[in-house]
Amino acid sequence: MIRLTAILFFILTSLFSQETSSSHFRDHNESKKDILYTNLVGAAVITVWGVTNWEYGANSPSRDDEEWFGRETKSGGADKLGHLYATYAIGSGLSGLYESWGYTEDDAALYGSLSSFFLMNYMEVGDAFSSEFGFSYEDFMMNTIGAVSAYFFYTNPELAKRIDLRVEYIPSFETADVITEYERMKYLIAFKAEGFESITNAYLKYAELHLGYYTRNYKGGYSSESERILYLGVGINLSRVFREKGHAKTARFLNYYQLPYTYVPFEKDLNN
């Protein structure tokens, strides 16, 4: 599971770091050291927090079989998409940061994705030594997919112009661990009309199609009231709107975050 709220800091600061001018090139060796230090600091935070709060080191290595998206799993699979999305967002953000340090787009994407892969799976290895958790093969695989996605989206701007991976989240303000508040989250792929040349209508260019998934009433585990919702949605490309108004940072943020109540969903409960 993803439990480290500090990861949110990595995501937000990394995304906005892409505004930094790439003209401020550093010495290549210095940039390599910065990447190393970034990863070491992240690993140190995870280690200290894990030993303090998750009993890292209390057990010999163990595995936790979490069974993907099954009906009776702990979170109905929402935690798996959480791993994919967090690794993707961190990788994308760190890629932008590394490019601002003077790396080429391809190298920045590679190092950013590898950094994200390392940090997320370092946490997973720590879970293996925890008395509360265990190493999850499913989480490891979703982290891998997230890191690979970050690389391909960053190195293929035309793909990124057509497709976003996003999270929708309305906080309850009842917990400090916003990363795992799955009862308030939705994960989705957005297909943006503006990226398809075959769509020429000026108004349709602002449209987008969503394919999303979320779970509800899984807090404490599966019950008869638990829901696994798959949905299609029709929405507005707010990133395009803000970009055209000159709000580049907000537009970038909306490539990763889905603003609630800005689309019409058509839903199916997979538990029925």
C-alpha positions as a printed NumPy array, in Angstrom:
array([[  0.   ,   0.   ,   0.   ],
       [  1.006,   3.611,  -0.478],
       [  0.925,   5.236,   2.927],
       [  3.583,   7.948,   2.831],
       [  1.846,  11.306,   2.627],
       [  5.195,  12.926,   1.826],
       [  4.912,  11.422,  -1.669],
       [  2.326,  14.106,  -2.382],
       [  5.09 ,  16.656,  -1.865],
       [  7.22 ,  14.885,  -4.485],
       [  4.331,  14.906,  -6.957],
       [  3.32 ,  18.543,  -6.616],
       [  6.768,  20.102,  -6.366],
       [  8.067,  17.948,  -9.202],
       [  5.2  ,  18.836, -11.523],
       [  5.655,  22.546, -11.031],
       [  9.428,  22.266, -11.297],
       [  8.931,  21.823, -15.034],
       [  8.515,  25.585, -15.19 ],
       [ 12.222,  25.962, -14.408],
       [ 14.166,  27.152, -17.44 ],
       [ 16.27 ,  24.438, -19.006],
       [ 18.759,  27.084, -20.127],
       [ 20.384,  27.024, -16.669],
       [ 22.636,  24.077, -17.387],
       [ 24.746,  22.632, -14.611],
       [ 27.944,  20.724, -14.732],
       [ 27.043,  17.191, -15.794],
       [ 28.756,  15.593, -12.81 ],
       [ 26.992,  18.008, -10.487],
       [ 23.644,  17.091, -12.032],
       [ 24.374,  13.393, -11.536],
       [ 25.134,  14.079,  -7.883],
       [ 21.842,  15.976,  -7.56 ],
       [ 19.943,  12.991,  -8.944],
       [ 21.771,  10.697,  -6.539],
       [ 21.018,  12.98 ,  -3.594],
       [ 17.355,  13.24 ,  -4.613],
       [ 17.013,   9.471,  -4.506],
       [ 19.003,   9.097,  -1.293],
       [ 16.921,  11.72 ,   0.502],
       [ 13.724,  10.031,  -0.667],
       [ 14.974,   6.623,   0.488],
       [ 16.085,   8.068,   3.835],
       [ 12.658,   9.603,   4.467],
       [ 10.978,   6.299,   3.617],
       [ 13.363,   4.378,   5.879],
       [ 12.94 ,   6.655,   8.902],
       [  9.183,   6.786,   8.495],
       [  8.973,   3.038,   7.932],
       [ 11.029,   2.132,  10.982],
       [  9.104,   4.625,  13.125],
       [  5.561,   3.936,  11.944],
       [  5.423,   0.678,   9.979],
       [  7.804,  -1.522,  11.973],
       [ 10.328,  -1.922,   9.168],
       [ 12.928,  -4.473,  10.215],
       [ 10.658,  -6.193,  12.741],
       [ 10.202,  -9.342,  10.646],
       [ 12.047, -11.526,   8.219],
       [ 10.977, -10.98 ,   4.579],
       [  7.392, -11.943,   3.788],
       [  4.973, -11.588,   0.908],
       [  1.409, -10.275,   0.941],
       [ -0.851, -11.701,  -1.8  ],
       [ -3.328,  -8.888,  -2.54 ],
       [ -5.123, -10.468,  -5.552],
       [ -5.346,  -7.452,  -7.869],
       [ -8.894,  -6.083,  -8.46 ],
       [-10.99 ,  -8.861,  -6.961],
       [-14.333,  -8.183,  -5.317],
       [-13.22 ,  -9.299,  -1.881],
       [ -9.798,  -7.662,  -1.876],
       [ -8.952,  -5.038,   0.738],
       [ -9.557,  -1.995,  -1.477],
       [-11.189,  -3.528,  -4.533],
       [ -8.07 ,  -2.74 ,  -6.572],
       [ -8.099,   1.019,  -5.994],
       [ -4.762,   0.745,  -4.212],
       [ -3.252,  -0.869,  -7.316],
       [ -4.228,   2.081,  -9.482],
       [ -2.909,   4.302,  -6.716],
       [  0.516,   2.703,  -7.099],
       [  0.452,   3.087, -10.88 ],
       [ -0.64 ,   6.717, -10.726],
       [  1.789,   7.768,  -7.976],
       [  4.763,   6.207,  -9.766],
       [  3.677,   7.795, -13.048],
       [  3.184,  11.27 , -11.542],
       [  6.432,  11.222,  -9.577],
       [  8.329,   9.97 , -12.63 ],
       [  6.832,  12.666, -14.839],
       [  7.61 ,  15.381, -12.342],
       [ 11.167,  14.275, -11.677],
       [ 11.77 ,  14.033, -15.419],
       [ 10.859,  17.708, -15.72 ],
       [ 13.126,  18.549, -12.813],
       [ 16.071,  16.649, -14.296],
       [ 15.569,  18.251, -17.702],
       [ 15.737,  21.666, -16.009],
       [ 19.162,  20.578, -14.683],
       [ 20.468,  20.257, -18.243],
       [ 19.673,  16.69 , -19.251],
       [ 18.207,  15.951, -22.656],
       [ 14.536,  15.087, -22.792],
       [ 15.248,  11.381, -23.287],
       [ 17.841,  11.184, -20.514],
       [ 15.683,  13.192, -18.128],
       [ 12.725,  10.892, -18.811],
       [ 14.884,   7.818, -18.254],
       [ 16.383,   9.023, -14.978],
       [ 13.083,  10.429, -13.75 ],
       [ 11.263,   7.171, -14.408],
       [ 14.039,   5.121, -12.824],
       [ 14.041,   7.369,  -9.757],
       [ 10.305,   6.931,  -9.335],
       [ 10.613,   3.174,  -9.856],
       [ 13.371,   3.018,  -7.243],
       [ 11.562,   5.076,  -4.591],
       [  8.228,   3.294,  -4.89 ],
       [  9.744,  -0.179,  -4.906],
       [ 12.199,   0.683,  -2.15 ],
       [  9.09 ,   1.254,  -0.061],
       [  7.718,  -2.085,  -1.243],
       [ 10.906,  -3.871,  -0.183],
       [ 10.597,  -2.153,   3.191],
       [  7.077,  -3.555,   3.486],
       [  8.534,  -7.038,   3.128],
       [ 10.362,  -6.57 ,   6.452],
       [  7.35 ,  -5.101,   8.244],
       [  5.248,  -7.041,  10.746],
       [  2.172,  -5.184,   9.485],
       [  2.577,  -5.575,   5.733],
       [  4.49 ,  -7.697,   3.244],
       [  6.01 ,  -7.459,  -0.2  ],
       [  3.253,  -7.244,  -2.808],
       [  3.997,  -8.568,  -6.287],
       [  0.898,  -6.759,  -7.535],
       [  2.124,  -3.419,  -6.198],
       [  5.557,  -3.996,  -7.71 ],
       [  4.032,  -4.648, -11.134],
       [  1.82 ,  -1.548, -10.981],
       [  4.825,   0.551,  -9.94 ],
       [  6.65 ,  -0.811, -12.977],
       [  3.793,   0.068, -15.322],
       [  3.624,   3.553, -13.809],
       [  7.352,   4.161, -14.332],
       [  7.246,   2.907, -17.931],
       [  4.189,   5.092, -18.601],
       [  5.995,   8.14 , -17.245],
       [  8.878,   7.529, -19.645],
       [  6.736,   7.023, -22.737],
       [  4.437,   9.961, -22.056],
       [  7.374,  12.286, -21.403],
       [  9.268,  11.273, -24.544],
       [  6.173,  11.261, -26.775],
       [  4.501,  14.702, -26.594],
       [  1.961,  13.717, -29.237],
       [  0.809,  10.854, -27.015],
       [  0.602,  13.176, -24.01 ],
       [ -1.454,  15.596, -26.092],
       [ -4.018,  12.867, -26.678],
       [ -4.076,  10.979, -23.362],
       [ -3.813,  11.892, -19.675],
       [ -3.608,   9.654, -16.615],
       [ -5.423,  11.444, -13.799],
       [ -6.767,  11.129, -10.286],
       [ -9.93 ,  12.763,  -8.997],
       [ -9.909,  13.441,  -5.283],
       [-12.212,  15.234,  -2.871],
       [-10.554,  15.188,   0.576],
       [-12.6  ,  14.367,   3.641],
       [-10.139,  16.169,   5.955],
       [-10.571,  13.246,   8.363],
       [ -7.101,  11.794,   7.801],
       [ -3.6  ,  13.123,   7.261],
       [ -2.786,  10.27 ,   4.871],
       [ -4.401,  11.661,   1.74 ],
       [ -2.537,   9.196,  -0.484],
       [ -4.64 ,   6.213,   0.621],
       [ -8.044,   7.824,   1.019],
       [ -9.445,   5.608,  -1.733],
       [-13.037,   6.189,  -0.658],
       [-12.651,   9.719,  -2.027],
       [-10.648,   8.957,  -5.183],
       [-11.237,   8.014,  -8.787],
       [ -8.565,   6.981, -11.316],
       [ -9.054,   7.582, -15.013],
       [ -7.626,   7.753, -18.493],
       [ -8.719,  10.861, -20.407],
       [ -8.744,  10.83 , -24.211],
       [ -8.508,  14.446, -25.375],
       [-10.062,  15.468, -28.687],
       [ -7.473,  18.21 , -29.216],
       [ -4.812,  15.592, -29.883],
       [ -6.639,  13.959, -32.787],
       [ -6.268,  15.674, -36.162],
       [ -9.383,  13.944, -37.485],
       [-11.49 ,  16.052, -35.101],
       [-11.682,  19.484, -36.711],
       [-14.716,  21.072, -35.063],
       [-13.503,  23.968, -32.904],
       [-15.941,  23.195, -30.073],
       [-15.32 ,  19.445, -30.061],
       [-11.602,  20.161, -29.575],
       [-12.492,  21.002, -25.971],
       [-14.163,  17.63 , -25.371],
       [-12.64 ,  14.541, -23.79 ],
       [-13.708,  10.975, -23.08 ],
       [-12.961,   9.324, -19.725],
       [-12.495,   5.686, -18.811],
       [-12.337,   5.439, -15.043],
       [-12.467,   3.148, -12.035],
       [-13.107,   3.668,  -8.346],
       [-14.283,   1.79 ,  -5.277],
       [-16.524,   2.734,  -2.388],
       [-17.392,   1.201,   0.997],
       [-14.196,  -0.855,   1.205],
       [-12.976,   0.844,   4.355],
       [-12.257,  -2.024,   6.712],
       [-12.482,  -4.537,   3.874],
       [-15.171,  -6.027,   1.646],
       [-18.829,  -5.965,   2.703],
       [-22.202,  -6.398,   1.011],
       [-22.247,  -2.625,   0.452],
       [-18.868,  -2.483,  -1.299],
       [-18.834,  -1.106,  -4.849],
       [-16.345,  -1.389,  -7.704],
       [-17.36 ,   1.185, -10.282],
       [-16.224,   1.208, -13.902],
       [-17.39 ,   4.263, -15.821],
       [-17.301,   6.205, -19.057],
       [-17.44 ,   9.96 , -18.869],
       [-17.78 ,  12.895, -21.227],
       [-16.05 ,  16.028, -20.021],
       [-14.346,  19.322, -20.825],
       [-10.608,  19.611, -21.381],
       [ -9.945,  22.192, -18.685],
       [ -6.212,  21.971, -19.248],
       [ -6.725,  23.384, -22.748],
       [ -8.977,  26.131, -21.385],
       [ -6.435,  27.288, -18.792],
       [ -3.522,  26.96 , -21.214],
       [ -5.235,  29.26 , -23.707],
       [ -5.845,  31.768, -20.895],
       [ -2.115,  31.83 , -20.126],
       [ -2.237,  29.78 , -16.901],
       [  0.457,  27.254, -17.785],
       [  0.99 ,  25.829, -14.282],
       [ -2.709,  25.246, -13.7  ],
       [ -3.017,  23.697, -17.159],
       [ -0.148,  21.315, -16.37 ],
       [ -1.648,  20.373, -13.018],
       [ -4.957,  19.532, -14.726],
       [ -3.148,  16.996, -16.898],
       [ -2.748,  14.987, -13.691],
       [ -5.784,  15.968, -11.626],
       [ -9.435,  15.617, -12.628],
       [-11.595,  18.425, -11.289],
       [-14.799,  16.904,  -9.817],
       [-18.222,  17.62 , -11.307],
       [-16.846,  18.659, -14.699],
       [-18.009,  15.587, -16.645],
       [-21.053,  13.373, -17.14 ],
       [-20.432,   9.74 , -16.042],
       [-22.085,   6.503, -17.134],
       [-21.37 ,   3.921, -14.451],
       [-21.465,   0.167, -13.882],
       [-21.045,  -1.481, -10.472],
       [-18.951,  -4.606, -11.071],
       [-20.08 ,  -6.05 ,  -7.727],
       [-23.67 ,  -6.392,  -8.961]])
